[in-house]
């Protein structure tokens, strides 16, 4: 081995010595060798047969594949099945379990007889139900979740099979918020665009309401207008139960961008602001209904009952019976009762000798002397008194004199954000702007 290494070393020295004395000759020789190899390759390559001309032979051979797990072992391993559905309006215990794939007479009897379990089929439909069964479709566990009337928490009904048979219990859980992004483009109407973007109806209504002072959604919409929105979804055990508040939104109408962000300081009432910090909250809301149409404006009109021309000292909003009615500003209830042709009426006194009146209500949700805040519910749309159909008659007065409610709302003063809160507001606005930009990117990618 030592002799081989010595010979190799001497050969390397000889090559190096020759390269130093005759570099041109050696390099020319190497080049000639490479060139000759290339030419030879060029000349030989075409002599190889074309793969397309070679004969093709199909070989079929049966193979025996052994199962990874013996069939008898697979059959002996138990497994559980999970299914989910919602309670329908006409559901019974039998129809619900059948749709969920449960074949268990004992569970069916328990669901029919147990007082807690019967709550599944009372009240509003839409309760979310999840079942766990064994491989024989016997019920092991049923969990149902739904929102009570206050919607700040959720009810959780749990049915379980134990050593003593079936048992049930009712629990109360806290809703947890998560954030969703969405965007859309106007092709025909706002609600058609929000449906196409899979936005919940409550979010679409909030979106229309947020920009109602800047955009007339009946007249100002243009094909190609677009919107981006960030909103909350309230979840129960990870399952979405309902949409929450719109956290930020941008609406581009006729090339002009309008944007808003929700800001709420702990212990104080929140409001929407522009991203530049300018308040969008006014002393009075634009409408006592969330989103509807004006069926009769302020001024002279042909009275539908008397058949004569008569001054209409308010605004009528067409809406179905039961539609929630809210106060447009902070104030105190000065009347809650019946007034002849107005039917059920609520009157509210506001600052600076201003007052509002809500008439033809189907129900009254406040009492005289009660203090209310902007947006609080005062009743519901109806057709009481001298009325030809369900609608809300709404009046606005200043020092006892009637004014056009639509003009009052548009011209009311903005409520500015406190300078002490500006730094915290800017941090929230910056985070929301990033999410809105992401929502716009998602909408553009979906369109492409």
C-alpha positions as CSV (number, residue, x, y, z in Angstrom):
1,X,0.0,0.0,0.0
2,X,2.8,2.4,0.9
3,X,4.5,1.6,-2.5
4,X,1.3,2.4,-4.4
5,X,0.9,5.8,-2.7
6,X,4.6,6.6,-3.4
7,X,4.1,5.8,-7.2
8,X,0.9,7.8,-7.3
9,X,2.7,10.8,-5.8
10,X,5.5,10.6,-8.3
11,X,3.0,10.4,-11.2
12,X,1.2,13.5,-10.0
13,X,4.6,15.4,-9.8
14,X,5.5,14.4,-13.3
15,X,2.1,15.6,-14.7
16,X,2.5,18.9,-12.9
17,X,6.1,19.3,-14.2
18,X,5.0,18.6,-17.8
19,X,2.0,21.0,-17.5
20,X,4.4,23.8,-16.4
21,X,6.9,23.2,-19.3
22,X,4.4,22.5,-22.1
23,X,1.0,24.0,-21.1
24,X,-0.2,24.7,-24.7
25,X,0.6,21.2,-26.1
26,X,-1.1,19.4,-23.2
27,X,-4.3,21.6,-23.4
28,X,-4.4,21.3,-27.1
29,X,-4.3,17.5,-26.7
30,X,-7.1,17.5,-24.2
31,X,-9.2,19.7,-26.5
32,X,-8.6,17.4,-29.5
33,X,-9.5,14.4,-27.4
34,X,-12.8,16.0,-26.3
35,X,-13.7,17.2,-29.8
36,X,-13.1,13.8,-31.2
37,X,-15.3,12.2,-28.5
38,X,-18.1,14.7,-29.4
39,X,-17.9,14.0,-33.1
40,X,-17.9,10.3,-32.5
41,X,-21.0,10.7,-30.3
42,X,-22.6,12.7,-33.0
43,X,-21.9,10.1,-35.5
44,X,-23.0,7.2,-33.5
45,X,-26.2,8.5,-31.9
46,X,-28.4,8.4,-35.0
47,X,-27.5,4.7,-35.4
48,X,-29.6,3.8,-32.2
49,X,-33.1,2.5,-33.0
50,X,-36.1,4.9,-32.6
51,X,-38.1,3.9,-29.5
52,X,-41.3,4.5,-31.4
53,X,-40.4,1.7,-33.8
54,X,-39.7,-0.9,-31.2
55,X,-42.3,-3.7,-30.8
56,X,-44.7,-3.4,-27.8
57,X,-45.6,-6.5,-25.8
58,X,-48.3,-6.5,-23.2
59,X,-47.7,-8.7,-20.2
60,X,-50.5,-9.6,-17.9
61,X,-49.7,-11.4,-14.7
62,X,-52.0,-12.1,-11.7
63,X,-50.7,-11.2,-8.3
64,X,-51.9,-12.4,-4.9
65,X,-52.1,-9.6,-2.4
66,X,-52.2,-10.5,1.2
67,X,-54.4,-8.2,3.5
68,X,-52.5,-6.0,5.9
69,X,-54.9,-7.0,8.7
70,X,-56.8,-10.3,8.8
71,X,-60.5,-9.9,8.0
72,X,-61.5,-11.6,11.2
73,X,-59.4,-9.1,13.2
74,X,-61.0,-6.1,11.4
75,X,-64.5,-7.4,12.2
76,X,-63.6,-7.8,15.8
77,X,-62.4,-4.2,16.3
78,X,-65.2,-1.9,17.6
79,X,-65.6,1.6,16.3
80,X,-67.8,4.7,17.0
81,X,-69.7,6.8,14.5
82,X,-70.4,10.5,14.7
83,X,-73.2,12.4,12.9
84,X,-74.6,15.9,13.1
85,X,-77.8,17.6,12.0
86,X,-80.3,20.3,13.1
87,X,-83.7,19.9,14.7
88,X,-86.4,20.8,12.2
89,X,-89.7,22.4,12.9
90,X,-91.8,19.2,12.5
91,X,-89.3,16.8,14.1
92,X,-90.1,14.2,16.6
93,X,-87.8,12.0,18.7
94,X,-88.2,9.2,16.2
95,X,-87.6,11.3,13.0
96,X,-84.5,13.0,14.5
97,X,-82.8,9.8,15.6
98,X,-83.7,8.1,12.3
99,X,-82.1,10.9,10.3
100,X,-79.0,10.7,12.5
101,X,-78.7,6.9,11.9
102,X,-79.5,5.9,15.5
103,X,-81.4,2.6,15.9
104,X,-81.9,2.3,19.6
105,X,-85.3,1.7,21.1
106,X,-84.1,2.5,24.6
107,X,-82.7,5.8,23.6
108,X,-85.9,6.6,21.7
109,X,-88.0,5.9,24.7
110,X,-85.7,8.0,26.9
111,X,-85.8,10.9,24.5
112,X,-89.6,10.9,24.5
113,X,-90.1,10.7,28.2
114,X,-87.2,12.7,29.7
115,X,-88.2,16.3,30.7
116,X,-84.9,17.8,29.8
117,X,-84.7,16.0,26.4
118,X,-88.1,17.2,25.4
119,X,-86.7,20.8,25.3
120,X,-85.1,19.7,22.0
121,X,-88.5,19.9,20.3
122,X,-89.8,23.0,22.0
123,X,-89.1,26.6,21.1
124,X,-87.3,27.6,17.9
125,X,-86.1,25.0,15.4
126,X,-82.4,24.8,14.3
127,X,-80.9,23.3,17.4
128,X,-77.6,21.7,16.5
129,X,-77.4,18.0,17.5
130,X,-74.4,15.6,17.4
131,X,-74.6,11.9,18.2
132,X,-72.0,9.3,18.9
133,X,-73.1,5.6,18.3
134,X,-71.3,2.3,18.3
135,X,-71.0,0.1,15.2
136,X,-74.4,-1.4,16.0
137,X,-75.9,2.1,15.8
138,X,-76.7,2.2,19.6
139,X,-76.6,5.7,21.1
140,X,-73.6,6.4,23.3
141,X,-73.9,10.1,23.6
142,X,-76.1,12.9,22.2
143,X,-75.1,16.6,22.5
144,X,-77.4,19.4,21.5
145,X,-76.5,23.1,21.5
146,X,-78.8,26.1,21.0
147,X,-79.1,29.8,21.9
148,X,-81.5,31.0,24.6
149,X,-83.4,34.2,24.2
150,X,-80.6,36.5,25.5
151,X,-78.0,34.9,23.1
152,X,-75.1,35.8,25.4
153,X,-74.5,32.1,26.2
154,X,-75.7,28.8,24.9
155,X,-77.5,25.8,26.3
156,X,-75.9,22.4,26.0
157,X,-78.1,19.3,26.5
158,X,-76.1,16.1,27.0
159,X,-77.6,12.5,26.9
160,X,-75.2,9.7,27.8
161,X,-75.4,5.9,28.2
162,X,-73.8,4.7,31.4
163,X,-73.8,1.5,33.5
164,X,-77.2,2.5,34.9
165,X,-78.7,3.3,31.5
166,X,-79.4,6.7,29.9
167,X,-79.0,10.0,31.8
168,X,-79.4,13.7,30.8
169,X,-78.1,17.0,32.1
170,X,-78.3,20.6,31.0
171,X,-75.3,22.9,30.9
172,X,-74.7,26.5,30.1
173,X,-71.6,27.5,28.1
174,X,-70.1,30.8,27.0
175,X,-70.0,31.7,23.4
176,X,-66.6,32.4,22.0
177,X,-66.0,34.8,19.1
178,X,-64.0,34.1,16.0
179,X,-63.3,36.3,13.0
180,X,-64.5,35.8,9.4
181,X,-63.5,37.7,6.3
182,X,-65.6,38.2,3.2
183,X,-65.9,40.4,0.1
184,X,-68.2,40.8,-2.9
185,X,-69.1,42.8,-5.9
186,X,-72.5,44.3,-6.9
187,X,-74.1,42.8,-9.9
188,X,-77.7,43.6,-9.3
189,X,-78.5,44.4,-5.6
190,X,-76.7,44.5,-2.3
191,X,-78.5,41.4,-0.9
192,X,-77.8,39.4,-4.0
193,X,-74.1,40.2,-3.7
194,X,-74.0,39.4,0.0
195,X,-75.8,36.1,-0.7
196,X,-73.2,35.3,-3.4
197,X,-70.5,36.0,-0.8
198,X,-72.2,33.6,1.7
199,X,-72.7,36.5,4.2
200,X,-75.3,35.9,6.9
201,X,-78.4,38.1,6.6
202,X,-77.6,39.8,9.9
203,X,-74.2,40.9,8.6
204,X,-75.7,42.1,5.3
205,X,-78.2,44.2,7.3
206,X,-75.4,45.7,9.4
207,X,-73.4,46.5,6.3
208,X,-76.4,48.4,4.8
209,X,-77.0,50.2,8.0
210,X,-73.4,51.3,8.6
211,X,-73.2,53.1,5.2
212,X,-76.8,54.2,5.0
213,X,-75.9,57.9,5.7
214,X,-73.4,57.9,2.9
215,X,-75.0,55.6,0.3
216,X,-78.6,55.3,-0.7
217,X,-78.8,51.6,-1.4
218,X,-82.0,52.0,-3.5
219,X,-80.6,54.6,-5.9
220,X,-76.8,55.0,-5.6
221,X,-75.6,51.4,-6.2
222,X,-73.6,50.8,-9.4
223,X,-72.7,47.5,-11.1
224,X,-69.0,46.9,-10.1
225,X,-69.3,48.5,-6.6
226,X,-67.6,46.2,-4.2
227,X,-67.3,45.6,-0.5
228,X,-65.0,43.9,2.1
229,X,-66.1,43.0,5.6
230,X,-64.6,41.6,8.8
231,X,-67.2,40.2,11.2
232,X,-67.6,38.0,14.3
233,X,-69.0,34.5,14.4
234,X,-70.1,33.3,17.9
235,X,-69.2,29.7,18.5
236,X,-70.3,27.0,20.9
237,X,-67.7,24.3,21.4
238,X,-66.2,25.2,18.1
239,X,-69.5,25.1,16.3
240,X,-70.7,28.4,14.7
241,X,-74.1,29.4,16.2
242,X,-74.7,32.9,14.8
243,X,-73.0,35.9,13.3
244,X,-72.0,38.7,15.6
245,X,-71.0,42.3,15.1
246,X,-69.3,43.7,11.9
247,X,-65.8,44.7,13.1
248,X,-64.8,46.7,10.0
249,X,-66.0,47.2,6.5
250,X,-65.2,49.1,3.3
251,X,-67.7,49.9,0.6
252,X,-66.5,51.3,-2.8
253,X,-69.4,53.1,-4.4
254,X,-69.0,54.8,-7.8
255,X,-65.2,54.8,-7.3
256,X,-65.3,56.4,-3.8
257,X,-64.3,54.3,-0.8
258,X,-66.2,54.5,2.5
259,X,-64.8,52.6,5.4
260,X,-65.7,52.1,9.1
261,X,-64.2,50.3,12.1
262,X,-65.9,49.3,15.4
263,X,-64.2,50.6,18.5
264,X,-65.4,50.0,22.1
265,X,-63.7,51.0,25.2
266,X,-64.3,48.8,28.2
267,X,-67.2,50.2,30.3
268,X,-68.2,52.6,27.5
269,X,-70.6,52.3,24.6
270,X,-68.9,51.4,21.3
271,X,-69.4,53.0,18.0
272,X,-68.2,53.0,14.4
273,X,-65.5,55.4,13.3
274,X,-63.6,56.1,10.1
275,X,-60.1,54.7,9.9
276,X,-58.8,58.3,10.1
277,X,-60.4,58.6,13.6
278,X,-63.4,60.7,12.5
279,X,-66.6,59.6,14.2
280,X,-69.4,58.1,12.1
281,X,-71.7,57.9,15.1
282,X,-74.3,60.6,15.0
283,X,-76.7,61.9,17.7
284,X,-79.6,60.1,15.8
285,X,-79.7,57.0,13.7
286,X,-80.8,57.3,10.1
287,X,-83.9,55.0,10.7
288,X,-85.8,53.4,13.6
289,X,-85.8,50.1,11.6
290,X,-82.6,48.2,10.7
291,X,-83.2,48.1,6.9
292,X,-86.5,48.8,5.1
293,X,-88.1,51.1,2.6
294,X,-89.9,54.4,3.0
295,X,-93.5,53.9,1.9
296,X,-94.7,57.4,2.5
297,X,-92.4,60.5,3.0
298,X,-92.8,63.7,4.9
299,X,-95.1,66.4,3.4
300,X,-98.4,66.6,1.5
301,X,-100.0,63.3,0.3
302,X,-103.2,61.6,-0.7
303,X,-104.5,60.1,2.6
304,X,-105.3,56.4,2.1
305,X,-108.3,56.5,4.6
306,X,-109.9,59.9,4.3
307,X,-109.3,60.1,0.5
308,X,-108.2,63.7,0.7
309,X,-104.9,65.7,0.4
310,X,-103.4,66.0,3.8
311,X,-100.1,66.9,5.4
312,X,-98.1,63.9,6.4
313,X,-96.1,65.0,9.5
314,X,-93.9,61.9,9.7
315,X,-92.4,59.1,7.7
316,X,-94.0,55.7,7.1
317,X,-91.8,52.6,6.9
318,X,-93.2,49.5,5.2
319,X,-92.3,46.4,7.2
320,X,-93.8,43.1,8.3
321,X,-95.6,42.8,11.6
322,X,-93.2,42.0,14.4
323,X,-90.2,43.8,12.9
324,X,-88.2,45.3,15.8
325,X,-88.4,49.1,16.3
326,X,-85.6,51.0,18.0
327,X,-85.0,54.4,19.3
328,X,-82.8,56.6,17.1
329,X,-81.2,58.4,20.0
330,X,-80.7,58.5,23.8
331,X,-83.6,59.8,25.8
332,X,-86.5,59.1,28.3
333,X,-89.8,57.5,27.5
334,X,-92.6,60.1,28.1
335,X,-95.5,58.0,26.8
336,X,-96.2,54.3,26.2
337,X,-99.8,53.4,25.5
338,X,-102.7,53.9,23.1
339,X,-103.5,57.1,21.2
340,X,-106.7,57.0,19.1
341,X,-105.9,56.6,15.4
342,X,-102.2,56.0,16.2
343,X,-102.9,52.8,18.0
344,X,-100.0,51.6,20.2
345,X,-97.6,54.6,20.6
346,X,-94.2,55.3,22.2
347,X,-92.9,58.8,22.7
348,X,-89.3,59.6,23.7
349,X,-87.9,62.9,24.8
350,X,-84.3,63.8,23.7
351,X,-82.0,66.7,24.5
352,X,-82.6,70.2,23.2
353,X,-86.4,69.9,23.3
354,X,-86.4,67.2,20.6
355,X,-88.8,64.2,20.7
356,X,-89.7,61.2,18.6
357,X,-93.0,59.3,18.2
358,X,-93.5,55.6,17.1
359,X,-97.1,54.7,16.1
360,X,-99.2,51.6,15.0
361,X,-97.0,49.3,17.0
362,X,-98.0,45.7,17.5
363,X,-96.4,45.6,20.9
364,X,-94.7,48.1,23.3
365,X,-91.4,47.0,25.0
366,X,-90.8,50.0,27.2
367,X,-92.6,51.9,30.0
368,X,-93.1,55.5,30.8
369,X,-90.1,57.1,32.6
370,X,-87.6,54.5,31.3
371,X,-84.3,55.8,30.1
372,X,-83.2,54.3,26.7
373,X,-80.0,54.5,24.7
374,X,-79.6,54.8,20.9
375,X,-80.5,51.5,19.3
376,X,-82.6,50.1,22.2
377,X,-85.8,48.3,21.2
378,X,-89.0,50.1,22.0
379,X,-91.6,47.9,20.3
380,X,-92.4,46.1,17.0
381,X,-94.1,47.1,13.8
382,X,-97.8,46.5,13.6
383,X,-101.1,47.8,12.2
384,X,-103.0,49.1,15.3
385,X,-105.2,52.2,15.1
386,X,-106.2,53.7,11.8
387,X,-103.9,51.7,9.5
388,X,-104.3,50.0,6.1
389,X,-101.6,47.5,6.7
390,X,-98.4,46.8,8.8
391,X,-96.0,49.7,8.9
392,X,-94.3,52.1,11.3
393,X,-95.4,55.8,11.4
394,X,-92.4,57.8,12.8
395,X,-92.4,61.5,13.8
396,X,-89.6,63.9,14.8
397,X,-90.4,67.1,16.7
398,X,-88.3,70.1,17.7
399,X,-89.9,72.2,20.4
400,X,-93.2,70.6,19.5
401,X,-92.9,71.4,15.8
402,X,-92.8,68.6,13.3
403,X,-89.6,68.2,11.2
404,X,-88.6,65.8,8.4
405,X,-87.1,62.9,10.2
406,X,-84.9,62.0,7.3
407,X,-83.3,65.4,7.2
408,X,-82.8,65.5,11.0
409,X,-80.9,62.2,10.9
410,X,-78.6,63.3,8.1
411,X,-77.8,66.7,9.7
412,X,-77.3,65.5,13.3
413,X,-74.0,66.1,14.9
414,X,-71.2,63.5,15.1
415,X,-70.1,62.1,18.4
416,X,-66.2,62.4,18.4
417,X,-63.9,59.9,20.0
418,X,-62.1,61.0,23.2
419,X,-58.5,62.2,22.5
420,X,-57.3,60.1,25.5
421,X,-58.4,57.0,23.6
422,X,-56.8,57.8,20.2
423,X,-53.7,55.8,20.7
424,X,-55.6,52.6,21.5
425,X,-58.0,53.3,18.7
426,X,-55.2,53.6,16.2
427,X,-53.9,50.2,17.2
428,X,-57.3,48.6,16.7
429,X,-57.8,50.4,13.4
430,X,-54.4,49.3,12.0
431,X,-55.1,45.6,12.9
432,X,-58.6,45.8,11.2
433,X,-57.1,47.5,8.1
434,X,-54.8,44.5,7.6
435,X,-57.7,42.1,7.8
436,X,-59.8,44.2,5.5
437,X,-57.0,44.2,2.9
438,X,-56.9,40.4,3.3
439,X,-60.6,40.2,2.7
440,X,-60.3,42.3,-0.4
441,X,-57.5,40.0,-1.7
442,X,-59.7,37.0,-1.1
443,X,-62.5,38.6,-3.0
444,X,-60.3,39.5,-6.0
445,X,-58.7,36.0,-6.1
446,X,-62.2,34.5,-6.1
447,X,-63.3,36.7,-8.9
448,X,-60.3,35.7,-11.0
